[in-house]
């Protein structure tokens, strides 16, 4: 996870934290990490739902046959 040391909180009149201010570079890094996690989750979901795998050699033969046609 991002090492965000420069976080500033925006508070209301009572001192309750309401918003967060981040450096743009920290925000962009955090966005990238979230996207990576979403990709990993999508890959894991696909792996769990997948059925009917082919062996690599069979797949290559099919591709080569399709190219010749």
Backbone as JSON, one array per atom type, in Angstrom:
{
  "sequence": "XXXXXXXXXXXXXXXXXXXXXXXXXXXXXXXXXXXXXXXXXXXXXXXXXXXXXXXXXXXXXXXXXXXXX",
  "N": [[0.84, -1.18, 0.0], [0.33, 2.3, -0.44], [2.74, 4.58, 0.84], [1.78, 7.0, 2.51], [2.51, 9.87, 3.87], [1.94, 12.5, 4.0], [-0.75, 13.42, 4.62], [-3.56, 15.43, 4.84], [-6.19, 16.47, 6.88], [-9.5, 17.64, 6.55], [-11.54, 19.35, 8.66], [-14.66, 19.74, 10.45], [-16.46, 22.35, 12.27], [-16.52, 21.26, 14.79], [-14.31, 19.71, 14.93], [-14.42, 17.23, 13.76], [-13.34, 14.85, 11.44], [-13.79, 15.32, 8.02], [-13.02, 15.36, 5.32], [-10.27, 14.44, 3.15], [-7.06, 15.48, 2.21], [-4.75, 14.82, -0.29], [-1.46, 14.42, -1.67], [-1.05, 14.82, -5.14], [0.55, 12.93, -6.43], [0.54, 10.82, -4.57], [-2.18, 10.17, -4.62], [-2.48, 9.32, -7.3], [-0.79, 7.1, -7.28], [-2.16, 5.5, -5.45], [-4.52, 5.11, -6.89], [-3.51, 3.54, -9.01], [-2.74, 1.26, -7.58], [-5.23, 0.36, -6.69], [-6.44, -0.25, -9.16], [-4.75, -2.36, -9.94], [-5.42, -4.23, -7.97], [-8.14, -4.62, -8.6], [-7.84, -5.79, -11.13], [-6.51, -8.16, -10.41], [-8.49, -9.36, -8.87], [-10.51, -9.73, -10.8], [-9.2, -11.52, -12.48], [-8.9, -13.72, -10.75], [-11.61, -14.35, -10.31], [-12.35, -15.12, -12.91], [-10.68, -17.32, -13.23], [-11.77, -19.07, -11.36], [-14.29, -19.56, -12.44], [-13.75, -20.68, -14.87], [-13.85, -23.29, -17.27], [-13.16, -26.29, -19.12], [-10.47, -26.19, -20.13], [-7.79, -26.15, -22.52], [-4.94, -27.99, -23.59], [-1.75, -26.45, -24.0], [-0.28, -27.13, -26.32], [-2.3, -28.21, -27.96], [-3.88, -25.94, -28.34], [-2.09, -24.27, -29.77], [-1.83, -25.8, -32.12], [-4.45, -25.56, -33.11], [-4.54, -22.81, -33.63], [-2.54, -22.55, -35.56], [-3.63, -24.15, -37.6], [-5.92, -22.67, -38.16], [-4.75, -20.35, -39.21], [-3.71, -21.29, -41.59], [-5.95, -21.82, -43.03]],
  "CA": [[0.0, 0.0, 0.0], [1.08, 3.54, -0.53], [3.28, 5.17, 2.05], [1.3, 8.37, 2.44], [2.81, 10.56, 5.13], [1.49, 13.89, 3.9], [-2.21, 13.47, 4.54], [-4.16, 16.53, 5.6], [-7.62, 16.27, 7.1], [-10.36, 18.81, 6.62], [-12.47, 19.08, 9.76], [-15.76, 20.69, 10.64], [-16.3, 23.25, 13.4], [-16.36, 20.46, 16.02], [-13.06, 18.95, 14.85], [-14.66, 15.92, 13.14], [-12.73, 14.73, 10.11], [-14.81, 15.27, 6.98], [-12.39, 15.15, 4.02], [-8.84, 14.18, 3.17], [-6.27, 16.07, 1.12], [-3.57, 14.01, -0.6], [-0.62, 14.88, -2.78], [-1.5, 14.23, -6.4], [1.35, 11.73, -6.7], [0.03, 9.75, -3.69], [-3.49, 9.79, -5.12], [-2.29, 8.56, -8.53], [-0.24, 5.81, -6.9], [-3.26, 4.76, -4.84], [-5.4, 4.7, -8.0], [-2.85, 2.43, -9.69], [-2.82, 0.07, -6.72], [-6.62, -0.11, -6.73], [-6.63, -0.88, -10.46], [-4.06, -3.65, -9.89], [-6.25, -5.13, -7.14], [-9.33, -4.96, -9.39], [-7.41, -6.74, -12.17], [-6.23, -9.44, -9.75], [-9.77, -9.93, -8.48], [-11.17, -10.18, -12.02], [-8.48, -12.72, -12.92], [-9.26, -14.81, -9.84], [-13.01, -14.74, -10.61], [-12.33, -15.83, -14.19], [-10.04, -18.61, -12.99], [-12.71, -19.94, -10.62], [-15.43, -19.89, -13.3], [-13.28, -21.28, -16.11], [-13.97, -24.74, -17.48], [-12.8, -26.72, -20.46], [-9.16, -25.74, -20.59], [-7.08, -26.95, -23.52], [-3.49, -28.03, -23.42], [-1.1, -25.43, -24.8], [0.07, -27.67, -27.65], [-3.54, -28.3, -28.73], [-4.26, -24.58, -28.69], [-1.18, -23.82, -30.83], [-2.21, -26.51, -33.35], [-5.68, -24.94, -33.62], [-4.19, -21.5, -34.17], [-1.8, -22.75, -36.81], [-4.58, -24.65, -38.57], [-6.79, -21.53, -38.54], [-3.96, -19.44, -40.04], [-3.54, -21.89, -42.92], [-7.25, -21.86, -43.73]],
  "C": [[0.88, 1.24, 0.0], [1.56, 4.0, 0.84], [2.94, 6.66, 2.01], [1.49, 9.04, 3.79], [2.21, 11.96, 5.15], [0.0, 13.97, 3.69], [-2.7, 14.62, 5.4], [-5.66, 16.29, 5.69], [-8.33, 17.62, 7.14], [-11.41, 18.48, 7.68], [-13.59, 20.12, 9.79], [-15.49, 21.53, 11.89], [-16.04, 22.5, 14.71], [-15.08, 19.63, 16.02], [-13.23, 17.56, 14.27], [-14.07, 15.9, 11.73], [-13.82, 14.52, 9.07], [-14.24, 14.93, 5.6], [-10.9, 14.91, 4.22], [-8.2, 14.87, 1.98], [-5.01, 15.23, 0.96], [-2.74, 14.73, -1.65], [-1.11, 14.16, -4.03], [-0.74, 12.94, -6.69], [0.89, 10.55, -5.83], [-1.32, 9.25, -4.19], [-3.36, 8.93, -6.38], [-1.71, 7.18, -8.24], [-1.33, 4.92, -6.3], [-4.24, 4.27, -5.91], [-4.82, 3.51, -8.74], [-2.93, 1.15, -8.89], [-4.23, -0.5, -6.71], [-6.91, -0.81, -8.05], [-5.96, -2.25, -10.51], [-4.87, -4.67, -9.09], [-7.52, -5.56, -7.88], [-8.99, -5.97, -10.47], [-7.17, -8.13, -11.57], [-7.53, -10.13, -9.35], [-10.52, -10.47, -9.7], [-10.52, -11.46, -12.54], [-8.84, -13.92, -12.05], [-10.7, -15.28, -10.08], [-13.07, -15.55, -11.9], [-11.74, -17.22, -14.01], [-11.0, -19.57, -12.31], [-13.87, -20.4, -11.5], [-15.03, -20.68, -14.54], [-13.46, -22.79, -16.12], [-13.46, -25.05, -18.88], [-11.48, -26.19, -20.96], [-8.58, -26.7, -21.62], [-5.61, -26.97, -23.15], [-2.88, -27.03, -24.39], [-0.79, -25.92, -26.21], [-1.16, -27.79, -28.53], [-3.99, -26.92, -29.21], [-3.4, -24.06, -29.85], [-1.52, -24.5, -32.15], [-3.46, -25.89, -33.96], [-5.4, -23.58, -34.25], [-3.48, -21.63, -35.5], [-2.71, -23.24, -37.91], [-5.48, -23.52, -39.07], [-6.04, -20.55, -39.44], [-3.82, -19.96, -41.46], [-4.84, -21.87, -43.72], [-7.61, -20.55, -44.39]]
}
